[in-house]
Amino acid sequence: MRILGIDPGIAIAGFGFIDKVGHKLTPVQYGAIQTEAHTPPEERLVQIYESAGALMDRYKPEAVAVEKLFFNRNVSTAFAVGQARGVIILAAAQRGLIVAEYTPLQVKQSVVGYGKAEKRQVQEMVKVFLRLSAIPKPDDVADALAVAICHAHSAVMKQKIDEVTRS
């Protein structure tokens, strides 16, 4: 299974593609979609949408895992991140991809085993799980890979629950 993990943002949206074969996780490609600060918001959203879609078309994930927005003290930042999430989810939905959303607590619990883990602990575990020589930078990239790892760990259980609830 190929999974695309996304840490959404209007300035930087981290992404990470991983393959899951059995219990083995392998990094495929990771990086960040970046937009310029003084660009009008609608142009930034188009850039994020088009870049995310191009990445999906190129690397062909079976599922897209996106970090859920937790309410931030800065409301305008929260709205901008929400809009970025929306265009990424739209790009995935238009391609018929499964979209899963995870809270930061769920990601930390899945990757570190502790829902209140610190950012550095999550980054170190991403490095370990994917056998990377260094922690991916910027932080948004490591966060995106953590979301993908969370989905890799959760997908089988999530699928079984969905099958039971549909019956």
Disulfide bonds with the S-S distance in Angstrom:
none
